Amino acid sequence: MLTRRSFLTAALAIRLPHKIRIGMLGLEGHSQIVLGALPELPDAELVAFYDPNPNLGKNLNVKRYSTYTELLEHEQLDVVGIAGSNAERTPAILAAAARKIHIAAEKPLAITHEDLAKVRAAVAENGIRLTMFLPMRFEGSYSEMRRIVASGAIGEVAQVDAQKSYKLG
C-alpha cells in the first residue's frame, strides 16, 4: 500500500539535474513551509532573501537584499517563496511572474478582485506555476472532515463556522 510517507521517501530519492535556486521575498507568515523543508531537499537551496524587518533572517547564511525587486534583478531563481506583508504580496507576485519564476506564496494572493485578476493573468501569460501556503490542508483532522462532508455522511452542509487564531505581535 502506498502511503504518504513512502511516497515522499521515494520522491526524495529522485535527484534533479541541477539544484533548484530559491529566493524568499519576505519572512512573515508561513515562511517555514519553505525554509523548514530545505534540509530534506538536497536538490534545493536558498540563495537569497529579502525582508524589511532587520530582526528576521539573521540565522540565514545567504545574501540579504534591501528590496525584493533588487533580489529579483540580481539572482537567477527557479522558485520564490513570497511571505511578506499582505500589501506587498501582489506586487511581488507580479514582479516574479514577469521574470518567469515559479511562485509559492502566503495567502491571500491579493487583497482586491482587480489584483487577483492581475495575478491570474500574469501566471497564465508567463507560463509559470503558482501555489499558496496552505499547511493545514493535508493534516489528518482536516482531511477527514473534508472526506466526511464530501461523502454525504452528514447530509448537505448549509453552514460552517470555524476559527483559527494567531498570536499577533
DSSP file with accessible surface (Angstrom, degrees, kcal/mol):
  #  RESIDUE AA STRUCTURE BP1 BP2  ACC     N-H-->O    O-->H-N    N-H-->O    O-->H-N    TCO  KAPPA ALPHA  PHI   PSI    X-CA   Y-CA   Z-CA
    1    1 A M              0   0  213      0, 0.0     2,-0.5     0, 0.0     5,-0.1   0.000 360.0 360.0 360.0 133.0    0.0    0.0    0.0
    2    2 A L        -     0   0  128      4,-0.1     2,-0.3     3,-0.0     3,-0.0  -0.704 360.0-173.4 -83.2 122.5    1.3    3.4   -0.9
    3    3 A T     >  -     0   0   62     -2,-0.5     4,-2.5     1,-0.1     5,-0.2  -0.723  38.2-110.2-108.4 166.1    1.4    5.8    2.0
    4    4 A R  H  > S+     0   0  184     -2,-0.3     4,-2.6     1,-0.2     5,-0.2   0.925 120.1  50.3 -59.6 -43.2    2.2    9.5    2.0
    5    5 A R  H  > S+     0   0  201      2,-0.2     4,-2.7     1,-0.2    -1,-0.2   0.931 111.0  46.9 -63.9 -44.6    5.4    8.7    3.9
    6    6 A S  H  > S+     0   0   46      1,-0.2     4,-2.2     2,-0.2    -1,-0.2   0.895 112.8  50.9 -67.1 -35.6    6.5    6.0    1.5
    7    7 A F  H  X S+     0   0  119     -4,-2.5     4,-2.8     2,-0.2    -2,-0.2   0.944 112.4  45.6 -63.9 -46.9    5.7    8.3   -1.5
    8    8 A L  H  X S+     0   0   73     -4,-2.6     4,-2.6     2,-0.2    -2,-0.2   0.894 111.1  53.1 -64.8 -39.1    7.7   11.2    0.0
    9    9 A T  H  X S+     0   0   90     -4,-2.7     4,-0.9    -5,-0.2    -1,-0.2   0.937 112.9  43.9 -61.3 -44.6   10.6    8.9    0.8
   10   10 A A  H >X S+     0   0   60     -4,-2.2     3,-0.6     1,-0.2     4,-0.6   0.914 112.9  52.0 -65.8 -41.9   10.7    7.6   -2.8
   11   11 A A  H >< S+     0   0   39     -4,-2.8     3,-1.1     1,-0.2    -2,-0.2   0.885 105.7  54.7 -63.9 -37.2   10.3   11.2   -4.1
   12   12 A L  H 3< S+     0   0   70     -4,-2.6    -1,-0.2     1,-0.3    -2,-0.2   0.743 100.0  61.6 -69.6 -21.1   13.2   12.4   -2.0
   13   13 A A  H << S+     0   0   78     -4,-0.9     2,-0.3    -3,-0.6    -1,-0.3   0.684  83.8  95.2 -77.3 -16.8   15.4    9.7   -3.5
   14   14 A I    <<  -     0   0  113     -3,-1.1     2,-0.4    -4,-0.6    -3,-0.0  -0.596  69.0-147.8 -76.7 130.1   14.9   11.2   -7.0
   15   15 A R        -     0   0  156     -2,-0.3    -2,-0.1    27,-0.1    -3,-0.0  -0.842   5.7-137.2-103.0 136.9   17.8   13.6   -7.9
   16   16 A L        -     0   0   82     -2,-0.4     3,-0.0     1,-0.1     4,-0.0  -0.519  23.3-114.8 -86.1 158.7   17.2   16.6  -10.1
   17   17 A P  S    S+     0   0  127      0, 0.0     2,-0.3     0, 0.0    -1,-0.1   0.734  96.5   7.7 -68.9 -20.6   19.7   17.5  -12.9
   18   18 A H  S    S-     0   0  103     25,-0.1     2,-0.2     3,-0.0    -2,-0.1  -0.980  91.7 -84.1-152.5 162.5   20.6   20.8  -11.0
   19   19 A K        -     0   0   97     -2,-0.3     2,-0.6     1,-0.1    25,-0.3  -0.466  42.1-122.8 -69.8 138.4   19.9   22.5   -7.7
   20   20 A I  E     -a   44   0A  40     23,-3.9    25,-2.8    -2,-0.2     2,-0.6  -0.737  24.7-140.7 -81.8 121.5   16.7   24.4   -7.6
   21   21 A R  E     -a   45   0A  73     -2,-0.6    57,-2.7    23,-0.2    58,-1.9  -0.769  21.8-169.3 -91.3 122.1   17.5   28.0   -6.6
   22   22 A I  E     -ab  46  79A  15     23,-2.8    25,-2.9    -2,-0.6    26,-0.9  -0.899  10.5-169.9-116.6 137.7   15.1   29.5   -4.2
   23   23 A G  E     -ab  48  80A   0     56,-1.9    58,-2.6    -2,-0.4     2,-0.5  -0.948  14.6-142.5-120.3 145.0   14.6   33.1   -3.1
   24   24 A M  E     -ab  49  81A   0     24,-1.9    26,-2.1    -2,-0.4     2,-0.9  -0.949   6.3-164.3-109.3 125.5   12.4   34.3   -0.2
   25   25 A L  E    S-ab  50  82A   3     56,-3.4    58,-1.7    -2,-0.5    59,-0.8  -0.832  73.5 -10.1-106.4  87.7   10.6   37.6   -0.6
   26   26 A G        -     0   0    0     24,-3.1    57,-0.3    -2,-0.9    58,-0.3   0.099  58.8-136.7  96.7 146.9    9.6   38.2    3.0
   27   27 A L        +     0   0   17     56,-0.1     4,-0.2    -3,-0.1    57,-0.2   0.180  63.8 110.8-122.4  13.4    9.8   36.0    6.0
   28   28 A E    >   +     0   0   87     55,-1.2     3,-0.6     2,-0.1     2,-0.1  -0.290  69.9  10.2 -80.3 173.1    6.4   36.6    7.7
   29   29 A G  T 3  S-     0   0   61      1,-0.2     3,-0.4     2,-0.1     2,-0.3  -0.331 130.5  -8.1  65.6-132.9    3.5   34.2    7.9
   30   30 A H  T >  S+     0   0   39      1,-0.2     3,-2.3     2,-0.1     4,-0.4  -0.130  80.6 134.9 -96.0  39.5    4.2   30.6    6.9
   31   31 A S  T X>  +     0   0    8     -3,-0.6     4,-2.4     1,-0.3     3,-1.2   0.789  62.7  73.8 -60.1 -22.5    7.7   31.1    5.5
   32   32 A Q  H 3> S+     0   0  121     -3,-0.4     4,-2.2     1,-0.3     5,-0.4   0.702  78.6  74.4 -65.9 -17.4    8.8   28.0    7.5
   33   33 A I  H <4 S+     0   0   65     -3,-2.3     4,-0.4     2,-0.2    -1,-0.3   0.922 111.7  26.9 -59.7 -39.3    6.9   25.9    4.9
   34   34 A V  H X> S+     0   0   22     -3,-1.2     4,-1.1    -4,-0.4     3,-0.6   0.935 126.6  44.8 -84.7 -54.4    9.8   26.7    2.6
   35   35 A L  H 3< S+     0   0   25     -4,-2.4     3,-0.5     1,-0.2    -3,-0.2   0.879 112.5  51.5 -62.9 -39.1   12.6   27.2    5.0
   36   36 A G  T 3< S+     0   0   41     -4,-2.2    -1,-0.2     1,-0.2     4,-0.2   0.767 108.1  52.7 -70.2 -24.7   11.8   24.2    7.2
   37   37 A A  T X4 S+     0   0   39     -3,-0.6     3,-1.6    -4,-0.4     4,-0.4   0.720  86.1  85.3 -82.7 -20.7   11.7   21.8    4.2
   38   38 A L  G >< S+     0   0   31     -4,-1.1     3,-1.8    -3,-0.5     6,-0.2   0.852  81.4  58.4 -56.3 -40.0   15.1   22.8    2.8
   39   39 A P  G 3  S+     0   0  107      0, 0.0    -1,-0.3     0, 0.0    -2,-0.1   0.796 108.6  48.2 -61.6 -23.1   17.1   20.3    5.0
   40   40 A E  G <  S+     0   0  126     -3,-1.6    -2,-0.2    -4,-0.2    -3,-0.1   0.441 101.5  70.9 -92.3  -1.6   15.1   17.5    3.5
   41   41 A L    X   +     0   0   65     -3,-1.8     3,-1.9    -4,-0.4    -1,-0.2  -0.783  54.2 177.6-120.6  87.4   15.6   18.7   -0.1
   42   42 A P  T 3  S+     0   0   59      0, 0.0    -1,-0.1     0, 0.0   -27,-0.1   0.737  81.8  56.4 -64.3 -19.8   19.2   18.1   -1.2
   43   43 A D  T 3  S+     0   0   18    -24,-0.1   -23,-3.9   -25,-0.0     2,-0.4   0.247  99.6  71.8 -95.9  12.8   18.4   19.4   -4.7
   44   44 A A  E <   -a   20   0A  14     -3,-1.9     2,-0.4   -25,-0.3   -23,-0.2  -0.973  57.6-178.5-128.1 143.3   17.1   22.8   -3.5
   45   45 A E  E     -a   21   0A  72    -25,-2.8   -23,-2.8    -2,-0.4     2,-0.5  -0.998  28.1-129.3-143.3 138.8   18.9   25.7   -2.0
   46   46 A L  E     +a   22   0A  22     -2,-0.4   -23,-0.2   -25,-0.2     3,-0.1  -0.761  30.2 173.1 -80.1 123.4   18.0   29.1   -0.6
   47   47 A V  E     -     0   0A  20    -25,-2.9    16,-1.0    -2,-0.5     2,-0.3   0.670  57.8  -7.0-107.6 -22.7   20.3   31.6   -2.4
   48   48 A A  E     -ac  23  63A   0    -26,-0.9   -24,-1.9    14,-0.2    -1,-0.4  -0.983  55.8-165.2-165.8 160.8   18.9   34.9   -1.2
   49   49 A F  E     -ac  24  64A   4     14,-2.1    16,-2.7    -2,-0.3     2,-0.4  -0.976   7.6-153.1-150.1 164.0   16.1   36.6    0.8
   50   50 A Y  E     +ac  25  65A  14    -26,-2.1   -24,-3.1    -2,-0.3    16,-0.1  -0.996  21.8 154.4-135.0 137.1   14.5   40.0    1.4
   51   51 A D        -     0   0    5     14,-0.6     5,-0.1    -2,-0.4    -2,-0.0  -0.867  36.3-143.3-157.6 135.4   12.6   41.2    4.5
   52   52 A P  S    S+     0   0   77      0, 0.0    -1,-0.0     0, 0.0     3,-0.0   0.729  83.0  86.8 -71.6 -18.7   12.2   44.7    5.7
   53   53 A N    >   -     0   0   62      1,-0.2     3,-1.7    -3,-0.0   -27,-0.0  -0.707  67.5-156.5 -84.8 114.4   12.4   43.7    9.3
   54   54 A P  T 3  S+     0   0   90      0, 0.0    -1,-0.2     0, 0.0     4,-0.0   0.700  90.2  61.9 -65.7 -16.5   16.2   43.6   10.3
   55   55 A N  T >  S+     0   0  107      2,-0.1     3,-0.5     3,-0.0     2,-0.4   0.634  90.8  80.4 -83.3 -14.6   15.4   41.2   13.1
   56   56 A L  T <  S+     0   0   58     -3,-1.7    -5,-0.1     1,-0.2   -28,-0.1  -0.748  93.2  19.9 -94.3 141.5   14.2   38.5   10.7
   57   57 A G  T >  S+     0   0   10     -2,-0.4     3,-1.7   -30,-0.1    -1,-0.2   0.516  73.2 132.3  86.1   8.3   16.5   36.2    8.8
   58   58 A K  T <  S+     0   0  149     -3,-0.5    -2,-0.1     1,-0.3    -3,-0.0   0.802  74.7  52.0 -62.2 -26.9   19.6   36.8   11.0
   59   59 A N  T 3  S+     0   0  131      2,-0.1     2,-0.6     0, 0.0    -1,-0.3   0.469  85.8 101.5 -88.8  -1.4   20.2   33.0   11.0
   60   60 A L    <   -     0   0   34     -3,-1.7     2,-1.0     1,-0.1   -11,-0.1  -0.736  61.4-153.8 -87.7 123.5   20.0   32.6    7.2
   61   61 A N        +     0   0  161     -2,-0.6     2,-0.3   -13,-0.0    -1,-0.1  -0.371  62.4  92.2 -94.7  54.1   23.5   32.3    5.7
   62   62 A V  S    S-     0   0   44     -2,-1.0   -14,-0.2   -13,-0.0   -15,-0.1  -0.898  88.2 -68.3-137.2 169.9   22.6   33.7    2.3
   63   63 A K  E     -c   48   0A 116    -16,-1.0   -14,-2.1    -2,-0.3     2,-0.4  -0.322  44.7-149.8 -64.3 135.9   22.6   37.1    0.7
   64   64 A R  E     -c   49   0A  87    -16,-0.2     2,-0.3   -14,-0.0   -14,-0.2  -0.910   8.9-157.6-107.5 133.7   20.1   39.6    2.1
   65   65 A Y  E     -c   50   0A  13    -16,-2.7   -14,-0.6    -2,-0.4     3,-0.1  -0.797  19.7-135.7-109.0 155.5   18.7   42.2   -0.2
   66   66 A S  S    S+     0   0   92     -2,-0.3     2,-0.3   -16,-0.1    -1,-0.1   0.672  90.7  22.6 -85.1 -17.2   17.1   45.5    0.8
   67   67 A T  S  > S-     0   0   56      1,-0.1     4,-1.8   -17,-0.0    -1,-0.1  -0.985  72.3-127.1-142.3 155.2   14.2   45.2   -1.6
   68   68 A Y  H  > S+     0   0   34     -2,-0.3     4,-2.6     1,-0.2     5,-0.2   0.842 111.3  57.5 -70.3 -30.1   12.5   42.3   -3.3
   69   69 A T  H  > S+     0   0   56      2,-0.2     4,-2.0     1,-0.2    -1,-0.2   0.913 105.2  50.6 -66.9 -37.9   12.9   44.0   -6.7
   70   70 A E  H  > S+     0   0   61      2,-0.2     4,-1.7     1,-0.2    -1,-0.2   0.925 110.4  50.1 -63.7 -43.0   16.7   44.2   -6.2
   71   71 A L  H  X S+     0   0    0     -4,-1.8     4,-1.9     1,-0.2     3,-0.3   0.948 111.2  48.1 -59.5 -49.0   16.8   40.5   -5.3
   72   72 A L  H  < S+     0   0    6     -4,-2.6    -1,-0.2     1,-0.2    -2,-0.2   0.841 111.4  51.4 -63.7 -32.2   14.8   39.6   -8.4
   73   73 A E  H  < S+     0   0  121     -4,-2.0    -1,-0.2    -5,-0.2    -2,-0.2   0.827 118.4  35.1 -72.0 -32.4   17.0   41.7  -10.6
   74   74 A H  H  < S+     0   0  114     -4,-1.7     2,-0.4    -3,-0.3    -2,-0.2   0.612 105.6  70.1-102.7 -14.8   20.3   40.2   -9.4
   75   75 A E     <  -     0   0   29     -4,-1.9     2,-0.9    -5,-0.2   -52,-0.1  -0.857  66.7-139.2-111.5 142.8   19.5   36.5   -8.7
   76   76 A Q        +     0   0  157     -2,-0.4     2,-0.3   -54,-0.0    -3,-0.1  -0.871  40.1 178.9 -94.1 104.3   18.8   33.7  -11.2
   77   77 A L        -     0   0   18     -2,-0.9   -55,-0.2    -5,-0.2     3,-0.1  -0.820  37.3-167.5-114.4 150.9   16.0   31.9   -9.4
   78   78 A D  S    S+     0   0   50    -57,-2.7    24,-1.6     1,-0.4     2,-0.3   0.738  83.2  10.8 -95.8 -34.0   13.8   28.9  -10.2
   79   79 A V  E     -bd  22 102A  41    -58,-1.9   -56,-1.9    22,-0.2     2,-0.4  -0.993  61.4-156.2-145.4 145.3   11.3   29.5   -7.4
   80   80 A V  E     -bd  23 103A   0     22,-2.3    24,-2.5    -2,-0.3     2,-0.5  -0.975   9.5-148.5-121.7 142.9   10.4   32.2   -5.0
   81   81 A G  E     -bd  24 104A   1    -58,-2.6   -56,-3.4    -2,-0.4     2,-0.6  -0.942  16.7-159.6 -99.8 127.3    8.6   31.9   -1.7
   82   82 A I  E     +bd  25 105A   1     22,-2.5    24,-3.1    -2,-0.5   -56,-0.2  -0.935  32.4 144.5-115.8 110.8    6.6   35.1   -1.0
   83   83 A A        +     0   0    0    -58,-1.7   -55,-1.2    -2,-0.6   -57,-0.2  -0.044  32.2 119.7-135.4  30.4    5.7   35.6    2.6
   84   84 A G  S    S-     0   0    4    -59,-0.8   -58,-0.1   -58,-0.3     5,-0.1   0.012  73.0 -46.6 -81.5-163.2    5.9   39.3    3.1
   85   85 A S    >>  -     0   0   40      1,-0.1     4,-1.3     3,-0.1     3,-0.5  -0.202  53.3-112.5 -66.4 156.8    3.1   41.7    4.1
   86   86 A N  H 3> S+     0   0   80      1,-0.2     4,-0.7     2,-0.2     3,-0.4   0.889 117.7  53.8 -56.6 -40.2   -0.3   41.5    2.5
   87   87 A A  H 34 S+     0   0   79      1,-0.2    -1,-0.2     2,-0.1    24,-0.1   0.823 112.8  42.9 -67.3 -30.5    0.2   44.9    0.9
   88   88 A E  H <> S+     0   0   49     -3,-0.5     4,-2.1     1,-0.1    -1,-0.2   0.636  95.1  82.8 -87.3 -15.5    3.5   43.8   -0.7
   89   89 A R  H  X S+     0   0    6     -4,-1.3     4,-2.7    -3,-0.4     5,-0.2   0.924  88.4  46.0 -64.3 -51.6    2.4   40.4   -1.8
   90   90 A T  H  X S+     0   0    6     -4,-0.7     4,-2.8     1,-0.2     5,-0.2   0.951 114.1  47.9 -60.6 -47.6    0.6   41.1   -5.1
   91   91 A P  H  > S+     0   0   56      0, 0.0     4,-2.3     0, 0.0    -1,-0.2   0.907 113.2  49.5 -59.5 -36.7    3.3   43.4   -6.5
   92   92 A A  H  X S+     0   0    3     -4,-2.1     4,-2.4     2,-0.2     5,-0.2   0.909 111.0  49.3 -67.1 -41.1    6.0   40.8   -5.5
   93   93 A I  H  X S+     0   0    0     -4,-2.7     4,-2.8     1,-0.2     5,-0.2   0.938 112.4  47.7 -61.5 -46.6    4.0   38.0   -7.2
   94   94 A L  H  X S+     0   0   49     -4,-2.8     4,-2.3     1,-0.2    -2,-0.2   0.898 111.7  50.3 -63.3 -39.3    3.6   40.1  -10.4
   95   95 A A  H  X S+     0   0   19     -4,-2.3     4,-0.9    -5,-0.2    -1,-0.2   0.916 113.7  44.6 -66.0 -42.3    7.3   41.0  -10.4
   96   96 A A  H ><>S+     0   0    0     -4,-2.4     5,-2.0     1,-0.2     3,-0.7   0.920 112.6  51.6 -67.8 -41.9    8.3   37.3  -10.0
   97   97 A A  H ><5S+     0   0    0     -4,-2.8     3,-2.2     1,-0.2    -2,-0.2   0.903 103.6  57.9 -62.2 -39.9    5.8   36.2  -12.7
   98   98 A A  H 3<5S+     0   0   65     -4,-2.3    -1,-0.2     1,-0.3    -2,-0.2   0.798 107.2  48.9 -61.5 -25.3    7.2   38.8  -15.1
   99   99 A R  T <<5S-     0   0   97     -4,-0.9    -1,-0.3    -3,-0.7    -2,-0.2   0.246 117.9-115.7 -95.7   8.5   10.6   37.1  -14.7
  100  100 A K  T < 5 +     0   0  123     -3,-2.2     2,-0.5     1,-0.2    -3,-0.2   0.857  63.4 150.7  60.4  40.9    9.0   33.7  -15.3
  101  101 A I      < -     0   0    8     -5,-2.0    -1,-0.2    27,-0.1   -22,-0.2  -0.888  48.5-118.5-104.3 129.7    9.9   32.5  -11.8
  102  102 A H  E     -d   79   0A  74    -24,-1.6   -22,-2.3    -2,-0.5     2,-0.4  -0.333  34.7-145.2 -65.2 152.0    7.6   29.9  -10.2
  103  103 A I  E     -de  80 130A   5     26,-2.7    28,-1.9   -24,-0.2     2,-0.4  -0.967  28.2-177.0-133.4 136.1    5.9   31.0   -7.0
  104  104 A A  E     -de  81 131A  17    -24,-2.5   -22,-2.5    -2,-0.4     2,-0.3  -0.997  32.7-176.7-122.5 119.1    4.8   29.6   -3.7
  105  105 A A  E     -de  82 132A   0     26,-2.7    28,-2.8    -2,-0.4   -22,-0.2  -0.887  29.2-115.5-126.3 152.2    3.0   32.4   -1.8
  106  106 A E        -     0   0   11    -24,-3.1   -22,-0.1    -2,-0.3    28,-0.1  -0.244  59.9 -65.4 -66.7 163.4    1.4   33.2    1.6
  107  107 A K  S    S+     0   0   66     26,-0.3     2,-0.1     2,-0.1    -1,-0.1  -0.754 107.2  45.7-102.5 152.5   -2.2   33.9    1.5
  108  108 A P        -     0   0   53      0, 0.0    -2,-0.1     0, 0.0     3,-0.1   0.632  61.1-163.2 -78.4 153.5   -4.0   36.0    0.4
  109  109 A L  S    S+     0   0   26      1,-0.2     2,-0.3    -2,-0.1   -16,-0.2   0.821  78.8   3.2 -67.2 -32.0   -2.5   36.3   -3.0
  110  110 A A        -     0   0   18      1,-0.1    -1,-0.2   -21,-0.1   -23,-0.1  -0.978  56.3-144.3-150.9 158.7   -4.3   39.6   -3.5
  111  111 A I  S    S+     0   0  112     -2,-0.3     2,-0.3   -25,-0.1    -1,-0.1   0.750  86.1  44.2 -98.0 -28.8   -6.5   41.9   -1.4
  112  112 A T  S  > S-     0   0   67      1,-0.1     4,-2.2     0, 0.0     5,-0.2  -0.804  79.8-122.6-116.2 158.1   -8.8   43.1   -4.3
  113  113 A H  H  > S+     0   0  170     -2,-0.3     4,-2.3     1,-0.2     5,-0.2   0.865 114.6  57.1 -62.4 -36.2  -10.5   41.3   -7.1
  114  114 A E  H  > S+     0   0  133      1,-0.2     4,-1.8     2,-0.2    -1,-0.2   0.925 108.1  45.7 -61.9 -44.7   -8.7   43.5   -9.5
  115  115 A D  H  > S+     0   0   42      2,-0.2     4,-2.3     1,-0.2    -1,-0.2   0.884 110.1  54.1 -67.2 -37.1   -5.3   42.5   -8.1
  116  116 A L  H  X S+     0   0   51     -4,-2.2     4,-2.8     1,-0.2    -1,-0.2   0.915 106.7  52.0 -63.1 -39.4   -6.3   38.8   -8.2
  117  117 A A  H  X S+     0   0   58     -4,-2.3     4,-2.4     1,-0.2    -1,-0.2   0.899 108.8  51.1 -62.7 -38.1   -7.2   39.2  -11.9
  118  118 A K  H  X S+     0   0   97     -4,-1.8     4,-2.5     2,-0.2    -2,-0.2   0.903 110.1  49.5 -64.5 -41.5   -3.8   40.7  -12.5
  119  119 A V  H  X S+     0   0    1     -4,-2.3     4,-2.5     2,-0.2     5,-0.2   0.947 111.7  48.0 -62.5 -49.2   -2.1   37.7  -10.7
  120  120 A R  H  X S+     0   0  176     -4,-2.8     4,-2.3     1,-0.2    -2,-0.2   0.913 113.4  47.7 -58.2 -43.8   -4.1   35.2  -12.7
  121  121 A A  H  X S+     0   0   55     -4,-2.4     4,-3.1    -5,-0.2     5,-0.2   0.914 111.6  49.9 -65.2 -41.8   -3.3   36.9  -16.0
  122  122 A A  H  X S+     0   0   15     -4,-2.5     4,-1.9     2,-0.2     6,-0.2   0.897 111.3  48.9 -65.7 -39.9    0.4   37.2  -15.1
  123  123 A V  H  X>S+     0   0   28     -4,-2.5     5,-1.4     2,-0.2     4,-0.8   0.944 116.2  42.7 -64.3 -47.1    0.6   33.5  -14.2
  124  124 A A  H ><5S+     0   0   81     -4,-2.3     3,-0.6    -5,-0.2    -2,-0.2   0.929 114.7  49.9 -65.1 -45.6   -1.1   32.5  -17.5
  125  125 A E  H 3<5S+     0   0  153     -4,-3.1    -1,-0.2     1,-0.2    -2,-0.2   0.852 117.0  40.1 -63.6 -34.9    0.8   34.9  -19.6
  126  126 A N  H 3<5S-     0   0   23     -4,-1.9    -1,-0.2    -5,-0.2    -2,-0.2   0.457 102.1-128.2 -99.0  -1.2    4.2   33.8  -18.3
  127  127 A G  T <<5 +     0   0   63     -4,-0.8     2,-0.2    -3,-0.6    -3,-0.2   0.850  58.2 141.1  62.3  37.0    3.5   30.1  -18.1
  128  128 A I      < -     0   0   14     -5,-1.4     2,-0.4    -6,-0.2    -1,-0.2  -0.610  52.2-112.4-106.5 169.6    4.6   29.7  -14.5
  129  129 A R        -     0   0  195     -2,-0.2   -26,-2.7     2,-0.0     2,-0.4  -0.822  29.3-171.4-100.1 142.0    3.3   27.6  -11.6
  130  130 A L  E     +e  103   0A  50     -2,-0.4     2,-0.3   -28,-0.2   -26,-0.2  -1.000   9.8 165.3-134.6 131.8    1.7   29.3   -8.6
  131  131 A T  E     -e  104   0A  82    -28,-1.9   -26,-2.7    -2,-0.4     2,-0.3  -0.922  24.9-128.3-137.6 166.8    0.7   27.7   -5.3
  132  132 A M  E     -e  105   0A  58     -2,-0.3     2,-1.0   -28,-0.2   -26,-0.2  -0.833  27.9-104.2-115.7 156.0   -0.2   29.0   -1.9
  133  133 A F        +     0   0    6    -28,-2.8   -26,-0.3    -2,-0.3     3,-0.1  -0.676  51.8 155.5 -76.7 102.8    1.0   28.2    1.6
  134  134 A L    >   +     0   0   51     -2,-1.0     3,-1.3     1,-0.1     4,-0.4  -0.629   7.2 167.7-127.8  72.1   -1.9   26.1    2.9
  135  135 A P  T 3  S+     0   0   51      0, 0.0     3,-0.4     0, 0.0    -1,-0.1   0.751  72.2  51.8 -66.7 -23.0   -0.2   24.0    5.6
  136  136 A M  T >  S+     0   0   45      1,-0.2     3,-1.4     2,-0.1     6,-0.2   0.617  82.4  92.3 -88.8 -10.3   -3.3   22.6    7.2
  137  137 A R  T <  S+     0   0  144     -3,-1.3    -1,-0.2     1,-0.3     0, 0.0   0.847  96.3  32.2 -54.0 -39.9   -4.9   21.4    4.0
  138  138 A F  T 3  S+     0   0  143     -3,-0.4    -1,-0.3    -4,-0.4    -2,-0.1   0.314  86.0 124.3-107.0  10.3   -3.5   17.9    4.3
  139  139 A E  S <> S-     0   0   93     -3,-1.4     4,-2.6     1,-0.1     3,-0.4  -0.465  72.5-112.7 -68.1 145.7   -3.4   17.5    8.1
  140  140 A G  H  > S+     0   0   57      1,-0.2     4,-2.5     2,-0.2     5,-0.2   0.846 110.7  48.5 -50.1 -50.0   -5.3   14.4    9.2
  141  141 A S  H  > S+     0   0   73      1,-0.2     4,-2.2     2,-0.2    -1,-0.2   0.905 115.3  44.7 -64.6 -38.5   -8.2   16.0   11.0
  142  142 A Y  H  > S+     0   0   92     -3,-0.4     4,-2.3    -6,-0.2    -1,-0.2   0.896 113.0  50.5 -72.7 -39.3   -9.0   18.5    8.2
  143  143 A S  H  X S+     0   0   47     -4,-2.6     4,-2.4     2,-0.2    -2,-0.2   0.908 111.6  49.1 -61.6 -41.3   -8.6   15.8    5.5
  144  144 A E  H  X S+     0   0   83     -4,-2.5     4,-2.7    -5,-0.3    -2,-0.2   0.914 109.1  51.5 -67.1 -41.5  -11.0   13.6    7.4
  145  145 A M  H  X S+     0   0  100     -4,-2.2     4,-2.5    -5,-0.2     5,-0.2   0.933 111.5  48.3 -59.4 -43.6  -13.6   16.4    7.9
  146  146 A R  H  X S+     0   0  188     -4,-2.3     4,-2.9     1,-0.2     5,-0.2   0.917 111.0  50.6 -61.9 -44.1  -13.4   17.0    4.1
  147  147 A R  H  X S+     0   0  134     -4,-2.4     4,-2.1     2,-0.2    -2,-0.2   0.931 111.1  48.5 -61.2 -43.6  -13.8   13.3    3.4
  148  148 A I  H  X>S+     0   0   54     -4,-2.7     5,-1.1     2,-0.2     4,-0.7   0.939 114.5  44.8 -63.5 -46.2  -16.9   13.1    5.7
  149  149 A V  H ><5S+     0   0   67     -4,-2.5     3,-1.3     1,-0.2    -2,-0.2   0.946 113.8  49.7 -63.4 -46.8  -18.6   16.1    4.2
  150  150 A A  H 3<5S+     0   0   74     -4,-2.9    -1,-0.2     1,-0.3    -2,-0.2   0.835 105.5  58.2 -63.4 -30.0  -17.8   15.0    0.6
  151  151 A S  H 3<5S-     0   0   70     -4,-2.1    -1,-0.3    -5,-0.2    -2,-0.2   0.677 106.7-126.2 -74.1 -15.9  -19.2   11.6    1.3
  152  152 A G  T X<5 +     0   0   43     -3,-1.3     3,-1.9    -4,-0.7    -3,-0.2   0.528  66.8 136.7  82.4   5.9  -22.6   13.0    2.3
  153  153 A A  T 3 <S+     0   0   77     -5,-1.1    -4,-0.1     1,-0.3     3,-0.1   0.777  77.3  37.4 -59.5 -26.9  -22.5   11.1    5.6
  154  154 A I  T 3  S-     0   0  107     -6,-0.5    -1,-0.3     1,-0.4     2,-0.1   0.257 115.7-116.5-108.6  12.4  -23.7   14.2    7.5
  155  155 A G    <   -     0   0   41     -3,-1.9     2,-0.5    -6,-0.1    -1,-0.4  -0.409  63.0 -20.8  85.9-166.6  -26.1   15.4    4.8
  156  156 A E        -     0   0  189     -2,-0.1     2,-0.5    -3,-0.1    -7,-0.0  -0.681  67.5-130.6 -82.3 125.1  -25.9   18.6    2.9
  157  157 A V        +     0   0   56     -2,-0.5     3,-0.1     1,-0.2    -2,-0.1  -0.635  28.5 175.6 -78.6 124.6  -23.8   21.2    4.7
  158  158 A A        +     0   0  103     -2,-0.5     2,-0.3     1,-0.4    -1,-0.2   0.729  65.8   5.1 -99.4 -29.0  -25.7   24.5    4.9
  159  159 A Q        -     0   0  166      2,-0.0     2,-0.4     0, 0.0    -1,-0.4  -0.983  55.5-165.1-157.9 143.8  -23.2   26.5    7.0
  160  160 A V        -     0   0  116     -2,-0.3     2,-0.4    -3,-0.1    -3,-0.0  -0.993   5.9-172.2-130.9 138.2  -19.8   26.1    8.5
  161  161 A D        +     0   0  146     -2,-0.4     2,-0.3     2,-0.0    -2,-0.0  -0.999  16.8 155.1-130.6 129.8  -18.2   28.2   11.3
  162  162 A A        -     0   0   88     -2,-0.4     2,-0.4     2,-0.0    -2,-0.0  -0.981  21.5-158.6-149.1 160.1  -14.6   27.9   12.3
  163  163 A Q        +     0   0  174     -2,-0.3     2,-0.4     2,-0.0    -2,-0.0  -0.992  10.1 175.6-145.4 133.6  -12.0   30.0   13.9
  164  164 A K        -     0   0  104     -2,-0.4     2,-0.3     2,-0.0    -2,-0.0  -0.977  18.4-166.7-133.7 122.7   -8.2   29.7   14.0
  165  165 A S        -     0   0   89     -2,-0.4     2,-0.3     3,-0.0    -2,-0.0  -0.809   9.5-155.1-115.4 154.4   -6.3   32.5   15.7
  166  166 A Y        -     0   0  123     -2,-0.3     2,-0.7     0, 0.0    -2,-0.0  -0.914  30.3-109.7-117.9 150.4   -2.7   33.5   15.7
  167  167 A K        -     0   0  211     -2,-0.3     2,-0.3     1,-0.0    -2,-0.0  -0.721  40.2-146.1 -78.1 117.4   -0.9   35.5   18.4
  168  168 A L              0   0  152     -2,-0.7    -3,-0.0     1,-0.1    -1,-0.0  -0.673 360.0 360.0 -88.8 143.0   -0.3   38.8   16.8
  169  169 A G              0   0  129     -2,-0.3    -1,-0.1     0, 0.0     0, 0.0  -0.216 360.0 360.0 -77.2 360.0    2.8   40.8   17.6
